[in-house]
Amino acid sequence: MPIKLETTLDRMSNGQKGIIVNINGGQGLINRLSALGIMKGKRVTKVSNMIMHGPVTAEVGQTRIAMGHNMAGKVIVEVASP
């Protein structure tokens, strides 16, 4: 049985999948991310990130979203260990 681990979206490996379990931010950030489809309970796949703390690209459903590295660091994701 896989072990469930929590990490942030910015620290996930490219191609890694998980479920969003929390967003560490104020209501403004939660509303902004929710408008993009990023909310608790949603499945997310990290697509890519740029070097030197550049944007992070993630896929939620059929939508690809790019966000700042700091914003991605506030999205807590539960991933299964390999």
N, C-alpha and C positions, 0 to 999 in steps of 0.2 A: 504494500500500500504506500503510495507516495506521501512524503511529508510536505505539509503546507508551510511555506515560508512567506514572510512579508518583506517587501522591498519598495523602493520608490520607482516611478516610471523612468526617471533618468538613469537609474542604475541597472535596469533590466538589460539583458543582452538583445541584440538585434534578432528579431524573429521569435523572441520569447513571448508567451501568452500568459494571461492571468485574468483575475477578476478584481475590479476596483472595490476596495473595502472601506476607504476613507479618503477625505481630502482635508489636509491640514491647512486651513486658511479661513479667512473671514467670509461673511456672507457674500460680499462682492465677488470674490474669487470663485466661490461655489456656484453662484449664479452665472458667471462668465463661462466656466467650464461646462455647466449644465446646458447652456445654450449651444455649446459645441457637441453635445452628446456624451460628455464625460461625467458620469455620475455613479454613485454606489450601485453595485450589483451588475454593472455592465462588463462584458468581456472586452479585453483590450489586447492588442498585439503591438509591440514596439517594432517599428519598421526600420528606423535609422536615427542616428544623431550625428551632429557635426562635431569636429574636434574643438578643443578649447572652449567648452561650455556653450556651444552654439545651439541652434534650435533642435528640438527632438520631434520626430515624426512618429505618430501612432495611428493605429487603425481601430476604430470602434464601429462595429457593424460593417457597412459598406463604405464608410466615410474615412478618409485620411485627414489627419489634423496635424498641423505643425504648431508647436508652442515653444516658448522660451524655456531654457534649461532650468531656471529657478522655479517656474510654474510647474514643470514636470516633476521637480523634486518634492512637490507638495501632494502629489497623487500617490496614495499608498495602494499597492497591488499585491494580492495573494497569488503566488506562483507555486506550482508543484515542483518539488525537487526531482532531478532526473533519476 
